[in-house]
Amino acid sequence: MTENLDGTRPAKGVSAIAAKEGGGFPNPGLPPHAHRQGDHDRGAEKRAERIVAVMFLISVLGTALFIAAYFVFTPMDRNLLAEPGTLHAVRWSNLFTGLGLAISMFFIGAAAVHWAKTLMPDEEVSEERHAIAGSPETQQAAADIITGGLAESGVGRRPVIVTTMVAALAALPIAVLAPLSTLGPLPGNKLHHTFWKAGLRITRDHDGTPIRADEVAMNSIFHVMPEGLDSETPDYLEERAKAAAVLVRIDPALGKNQSSLDNGYEGILAFSKICTHVGCPVALYEQQTHHMLCPCHQSTFDVTDGAKVIFGPAHRPLPQLPIEVDAEGYLVARGDFPEPIGPSFWDIHKDK
């Protein structure tokens, strides 16, 4: 609109306005109602009903796929398409369980939308605004509207849709309950120990080569793993996740924690790579400040002070791996981490 209703031009920067006389903008009314094919064709209505029912049945099949995939394509125990305990097994497990759950939930929503668009009444209705009241008559009228809406939706007249909808909605919770059957046994003290043991050499994560003390430059960082941890190791993925560590070297004169320096070698210190907040990898190292940063929630650890938390939501330092040098000059572990790695849990200080 470029002019007001009285023919005048609106001021610059002001939209066209209605004249004060006459009650404002005229009522534009409703456009002519476009009837759907199913409104006047019984065959089209039955086809739409069958499509909705088929969608609900596909949802049931998606739920069945999720449950079957959860037990047939497991990451660690049994997998039809990959060697258990490998990344390929994890990929196939995630693919089929995710696909099954996506099909189940998508077709419930798609069926509901198609039902509403093709079978439920779509007549446009308008009414004048009126004061909100809560009289018995109004409440009865509201109840009548709900009852009438249920009648118009055809729930009572469409048993096939109702039956398949109930089946789809009833099957979906099973996909949530099925994983509960595989919970346990309790972890016991598995969380208190990692693959690290006294005498194991410290190796580079990317190629498994041992690291000599003279190869660790000042202010450098290495992502490391224990020697002997490979794909043939039982529970390889779990052991690798727990054993991940970082190796840094600082000037011993900068150390604020003598106990931490004693667990290292000439300023070379090793810490768990797993953040003590929620388990993200602490892999960012600031050489100037000697701080290690978790990229997930910005927990910051001071390497010069035993990886003490100086910022963020983490509540305890990164566990430090005690290290030394063997007769050939290679860095080796003096034992396991002195406390559980990763996020805290209720019995973290329980006797090991």
Beta strands, then each sheet from edge to edge (+ up, - down):
strand 1: 202-204
strand 2: 221-226
strand 3: 245-249
strand 4: 268-272
strand 5: 284-286
strand 6: 291-293
strand 7: 300-302
strand 8: 308-311
strand 9: 320-321
strand 10: 323-325
strand 11: 331-333
sheet 1: 1+ 2- 3+ 4- 9+
sheet 2: 5+ 6- 7+ 8-
sheet 3: 10+ 11-
end
